[in-house]
Each structure stands twice: as C-alpha cells, then as structure tokens.
Amino acid sequence: MPLIDCECGEKILLIPDLREMNIAIETHLAAHRKRTKKIEITRTTPLASLRQFLIEQLLQLSSQTSAWLTI
C-alpha cells in the first residue's frame, strides 16, 4: 500500500476513500498541533503548508493508483 511521508518522519497510509483520507490527514495535523504546544517550539512550517504538502502527495499517489480509489 502507498504511504504519504510527513516532514516529521511519520508515514500515513493512503486510504482508498478520500473522506477517510482527509480524516487521517487532519488527525495527523492535530497531533502536530498538540506536540508543538507541549514542547513549546515555534514551527518553521505552518500547518496550512503542511496540509498542502500532504494533500499534494495524496493527489500524486492517487493518480498513480486511481484504479482502487473511490471518490
């Protein structure tokens, strides 16, 4: 199964349902938010940019494996 790589090193499994994939990305971004608040470090990459980075990977991978994705 294809994976999306976050800049933090975590990998997100490409789920063949776009709504569920959106939930997976938003859940990961929420974890970034919590981690940032816990360790009180200013992120160099805003969450909006990170979201865009993850979605770009999603679209690129989904175009390569479009036969098994559902919209």
Secondary structure, DSSP 8 states (H G I E B T S, - for coil): --EEE-TTS-EEE--SBHHHHHHHHHHHHHHHHHHHHHHT---SS-HHHHHHHHHHHHHHHHHHTGGG-B-
